Amino acid sequence: MYKKFFYVSIILIFVLFLSGCTGGITTPGSNQVGGAFYTCENLLRAYYTALSNQNYPLALSYCKTGGIHFKFANSTWDLDQQYPTLYYTYQIHDVYNFSYLSNYAINCNYDMSTTQRDIYGGIHNINHYYGRTGLFEKINGEWKLA
């Protein structure tokens, strides 16, 4: 009886080992090839989400100081102060064509749209942008929008 139980348990362990019980989808770590790409995509989406929510200090924290995204967030913040009844929301539709420019720089393309709204619920303009370029730099070990 015990011998039969022993062989069944060995076979069961062997079957589980061969089935690869990793338990779902895993994403690469930040040091692997795809890991930095996932980090940068999430950074890009978080940046535009912060702008859509008019959380400008948070949006600026995702940027390299003095970079083009930093200047864009600052100018958007200035516009928001001058015209408080109008604001923009940003939607990222697709992020693609990631490539390393060096160990400290990544390039990608993305498609997005902007919607101009007012505080009364009106929608004024919807614009679509395709093939925009996003540049990321690693500063002090952390990826930032350039």
Secondary structure, 3 states (H helix, E strand, C coil): CHHHHHHHHHHHHHHHHHHCCCCCCCCCCCCCHHHHHHHHHHHHHHHHHHHHCCCHHHHHHCECCCCHHHHHHHHHHHHHHHCCCEEEEEEEEEEEEEEEEECCEEEEEEEEEEEEEECCCCEEEEEEEEEEEEEEEEECCEEEEC
